[in-house]
Amino acid sequence: MTVTPVVIGRRPVPLADAGDATTGPLLDGFGRVHRDLRISLTDRCSLRCTYCMPEQGMEWLARSSILTLDEIEHVARVAAAAGITTLRLTGGEPLLRPDIVEVVRRLGRIVGIDGEPLELTMTTNGIRLEEMLPDLVDAGLRRLNISIDTIDRERFRALTRRDRLDDVLAGIRAAQASGLRPLKLNAVAMRGVNDHEIVELVEFAIAHDAQLRFIEQMPLDAGHTWDRTTMVTREEILAALEERWTLTPVLGRGGAPAERWTLGSTASDGEPHTVGVIASVTAPFCGDCDRLRLTADGQLRNCLFSTSEYDLLPVLRGDDASDAAIDRVLRACIRGKLPGHAIDDPSFLQPSRGMNAIGG
């Protein structure tokens, strides 16, 4: 079976030294072993963040193309058998999916090659979290990331075009009470929007027993309006934090996207508070990337910024929906992975999909 990527722009280059392995770890041509599969459950969202989606005029994925629960579980089981150890559920907003609790329950039963359950995590805007979290935890959810870019009501409404801050705050309080740890809060840093809230957001996270992770704004908006000059850089974020805390780097990052620092203060249990920065633009971590993405409509992506996708739908809905057929597409996708996203290269092309349709 020959697997051909769906070319949206630049075609990925198959690498000879990646070989045609059909067993063993999910290894690309640069020695990176892939252990993290991010699964987008829907492209729809209950917010309209200015850096992600236009307020109106979005073209949504056809419902007939959205992967079913059985299809998602099938891909996840094959990925686990190939060495994936972490599943992250994303959107859009994953809590908008009507069968989300059953998705968590089914994926929570999958074990990896070591016989242990996979690490099942979710990134959410938190709006439906208060009502749904008990069922999600009971179903097997193990960790949470909650997105919150501001704790100012008017700024939240202007940024998200929705007046839902109370719902997000209620979701964060529910997560704090749930015992799911580490609890992480994500904030996209934007010049002239929330850059003056950097210290305040960290203090808010500490008060809710959470870790704040700042994210550099990336060229992944559906409207393709990203402007590098509006992006708050890693160095600017750290400079703002250093006005309040002494920062000490946390060693042993591995394949994690966030660099972390301790804040020079100590929690009640003796553990130091930490803050993270995901600097995909100014300090990319491509050399240690271990992530693979599955979109809600069944496309495999080997990079967040990829302009090519590998279509699993014909396999999942064709005559040969075997584990081996799915595994071949997984491995072909990873063999086509480039050394980095090349945002700073003049030839860089922004993906045609917005972040809501790719998944975090």
Secondary structure, 3 states (H helix, E strand, C coil): CCCCCEECCCCCCCCHHHCCCCCCCCECCCCCECCEEEEECCCCCCCCCCCCCCCCCCCCCCHHHCCCHHHHHHHHHHHHHCCCCEEEEECCCHHHCCCHHHHHHHHHCCECCCCCECEEEEEECCCCHHHHHHHHHHHCCCEEEEECCCCCHHHHHHHHCCCCHHHHHHHHHHHHHHCCCCEEEEEEEECCCCHHHHHHHHHHHHHCCCEEEEEECCCCCCCCCCCHHHECCHHHHHHHHHCCCCCEECCCCCCCCCEEEEEEEECCCCCEEEEEEECCCCCCCHHHCCEEEECCCCEEECCCCCCEEEECHHHHCCCCCCHHHHHHHHHHHHHCCCCCCCCCCCCCCCCCCCHHHHCC
